Amino acid sequence: MKPNLSTSLDQIPLGCAHVVSRLEAPAASSEWVRWLEEIGFMPGERVMLMARGAFGGDPLVVRVGLSTFALRRAEAACVHVGAAA
């Protein structure tokens, strides 16, 4: 699957490599962009969705670069991705 630029990290299939294209947080949580950048979600960085929580899909296990994090779906939705080269 090759997502378009409006695909967010919470919507991609498990195990497929993607590249961060941009970050966009809700107005009520604008600090999320800075926090996501601080842990490695920068444009051009490779990301992969590794697992979804059993009930409701929360949290998501996400690999960015060489690090692995658990993100809430709302946080992952702030990370927009494109297909990896």
C-alpha positions as CSV (number, residue, x, y, z in Angstrom):
1,M,0.0,0.0,0.0
2,K,1.4,3.4,-1.0
3,P,-0.4,6.1,1.1
4,N,-0.9,9.6,-0.1
5,L,0.6,12.5,1.9
6,S,-2.6,12.8,4.1
7,T,-2.2,9.3,5.6
8,S,-1.6,9.4,9.3
9,L,0.5,7.0,11.2
10,D,-2.5,5.5,13.1
11,Q,-4.0,4.5,9.7
12,I,-1.1,2.6,8.1
13,P,-0.9,-1.2,7.9
14,L,1.3,-3.1,10.4
15,G,4.9,-3.8,9.3
16,C,5.1,-1.5,6.3
17,A,7.9,1.1,6.3
18,H,6.9,4.7,5.8
19,V,8.5,8.1,6.0
20,V,7.3,11.1,8.1
21,S,6.2,13.9,5.9
22,R,4.8,16.4,8.5
23,L,3.4,16.7,12.0
24,E,0.1,18.4,12.7
25,A,-1.4,18.5,16.2
26,P,-4.9,19.5,17.2
27,A,-5.2,23.1,18.4
28,A,-5.9,22.0,22.0
29,S,-2.8,19.9,22.0
30,S,-0.3,22.0,20.0
31,E,2.6,20.9,22.3
32,W,2.4,17.4,20.9
33,V,4.3,18.5,17.8
34,R,7.3,19.5,19.9
35,W,7.1,16.4,22.0
36,L,6.9,14.1,18.9
37,E,9.9,15.9,17.3
38,E,11.9,15.5,20.6
39,I,11.4,11.7,20.5
40,G,12.4,11.4,16.8
41,F,9.3,12.0,14.6
42,M,11.0,14.4,12.2
43,P,10.2,14.8,8.4
44,G,12.2,12.3,6.4
45,E,12.6,9.8,9.3
46,R,11.5,6.2,8.6
47,V,8.6,4.9,10.7
48,M,6.8,1.6,11.0
49,L,3.6,0.6,12.9
50,M,4.6,-2.6,14.8
51,A,1.4,-3.5,16.8
52,R,-2.0,-2.2,17.9
53,G,-3.5,-2.7,21.3
54,A,-6.1,-5.5,21.6
55,F,-9.0,-3.4,22.8
56,G,-9.8,-0.4,20.6
57,G,-6.4,-0.3,19.0
58,D,-4.8,1.7,21.8
59,P,-1.9,2.0,22.3
60,L,0.1,1.7,19.1
61,V,3.6,0.3,19.1
62,V,5.7,2.4,16.6
63,R,9.3,2.2,15.6
64,V,10.9,5.5,14.5
65,G,14.5,5.2,13.4
66,L,16.1,2.7,15.9
67,S,13.7,3.5,18.8
68,T,10.4,1.9,19.7
69,F,7.5,3.8,21.4
70,A,4.0,3.3,22.5
71,L,1.7,6.1,21.3
72,R,-2.0,6.8,21.8
73,R,-4.0,6.8,18.5
74,A,-4.6,10.5,18.9
75,E,-0.8,11.2,19.1
76,A,-0.1,8.9,16.1
77,A,-2.8,10.7,14.1
78,C,-0.6,13.8,14.3
79,V,2.2,12.1,12.3
80,H,1.5,12.2,8.5
81,V,3.5,9.8,6.4
82,G,4.3,8.9,2.8
83,A,5.6,5.7,1.2
84,A,9.1,4.8,2.0
85,A,11.5,4.7,-1.0
